[in-house]
Amino acid sequence: MGYTTAMWLGFGGALAAVAGALTGLLFVAISVKSNVLAASLSLRARAAQTLVLFMISVLIAILLVAPQPSAALGWELLAVAAVSGLALLILGRRAGHSPDERVPRYIERFSPNTTTAVLVAVAGLTFLVKAGGGLYWLIPAVVASLAGGVVNAWLFLVRVAS
């Protein structure tokens, strides 16, 4: 099942609905705190990271439901992983590191940003070689992407001081 795209159409449809709704939540959170976010490069970069996290799930959903050869899906997943991983890395550098010394560096390195991009790449690669799990790797990738995005959006709403 991890190598047959037809079995994943329902997952893709449900994922599209969830990721689309959560992307809307992000825009609400940003609009509520727009003055504070506009004044801070770090917060803008974190908001953009959150958008990238949600868009990874949106793109995965679109790719899963699109009628296409299976090899194309594998290569597209690798491309999503590479582009999103690079975008998240650049935005992470713009946002800077947490000034709180109680937050270990490994938490920033193994955040949903890194984890999501790596898991999408593993899904694409194992799908192409038809060994190692294939599309099943998308489940933890999507969970990391959506959970990380929801936490970030929640923090924009409740933790960002006005």
N, C-alpha and C positions, 0 to 999 in steps of 0.2 A: 504493500500500500504506500510506502514511502517513496515509491518511484513511479506511481501512476497518478497523473494530474487530475483525472476525472474524479477520483475519490476525494479530492480536496476542494471541490467547487463550493460546497456548503460552508466549509471553514472560511474560504475567501469571502463569501457573501456576508457572513456574520462579522468577520473581521472588518470589512469595509464599513458596516454600520457602526460598530463600536468605535473604531478609529476616527471616523468622521464626526461622531458626537463628541468625542474627547478633544478633537481639534477645535471644535466650537467652544468647548469649555475653556480652552487655553485663550482664545480670543476674548472671551468674557473676562477672564482673570487679568489679561493685559490691559483691556480697556478700563477696568475698574481702578487699576493702579498705574495708569499711563503716565501721570506726571512724575511719579517716583522712578519708573522704569526709564523714562526719557532722560532723566538726569544722571543715570549711571550706566557706563559702558559695561560693567560687569553684569548688572542685571539684564541689560539688553542681550548680552551674549548668552546668558542662562535661559532667557526666554526663547532665543533662537535655537538653542540646543533642544529645548522642550518641543518646539515645532518640528525639528528634524526627527526627534524620537517618534512623534505621532505620524509624521509623513512616511517613515520607514514602514510602519504597519499599513498605511494606506496604499503605498506602492506594492507591498507584498500582496495585499488583497487584489489589487488590479491585475498583477501578473498571474496570480493563481486562477482567476476567472477568465482571462483572455484566451481565446482559442489560438494556440500556437504549438509548434513542435517542442517536445520536451527539452531538447538540447538548448533551445532559445531561453527557456525558463531558467535553466541552470546558469547560463552565462549572464542573464539579467540579474539574477540574485547575487552573483559575484560582483556585478557592476554596482548594484545598490549598496552592497557591503563596503566596497571601496570608496564610493563617492560619499556615502553617509559617514563612514569612519573618518575620512579626511575632513569633512565639514565639522563633525563633532570635535575632532582634535583641534582644529583652528579656533573654533568657538570656545573651547575649553581654555586655550592659551589666552584668548582675549579676556575671558572672565577672570583669570587669575586663580590662585589657590586660596583655600580657606585660611583666614588669619587665625582661626581657632587652633591652637596647638594640640587640643584634645582630639582633633580629627586626624587620624593617621593618613599618610600619603597613599597607602594602598587602597583606602576607600575611594579616593578620587581616581586612582588608576583602574580599579575594577568596578567602576560605576556602571549603571545601565548603558551609558554611552559606549564604553569599550565592549562590554559583554554583548550588547545587541549586534554591533557590527561584526564581531567575531562569529557569533552564532549564525547570522545570515550567510556569512562566507562559508562556514562549515556546511550549512544546508545546501548551498549552491554547488559546492565541490563534491559532496557525497552524492548529490542527485545526479551530477554529470557522470561520475564513475560508477554509479549504481551499486554502491557499497558504503556501509557506515551509517545508515539511518535516513539519508535523503531528506525529504520534506518534513520528517518528524522533528528535525532541528529547528524548524520554524516556530514550533510551539513555545519552547523556552525563549526564543528570540523575541517573539511577540509579547510574551508575558513581561520580559525585562523592559522592552520598549514602552509598553502601555503603563506598566507600574511606575517606571521612572518618570514618565511624562505626567502621570496623575499626581505623583508626589511633588514634582516641580510646580505644577499649576496650583496645587493646594497651598504650597509655600508662598507663591505670588499673592494669593488671596489673603492669607491670614498672617504671614510673618513679615512681609515687606512693610516697613514703617512708612507712614505718610509724612 
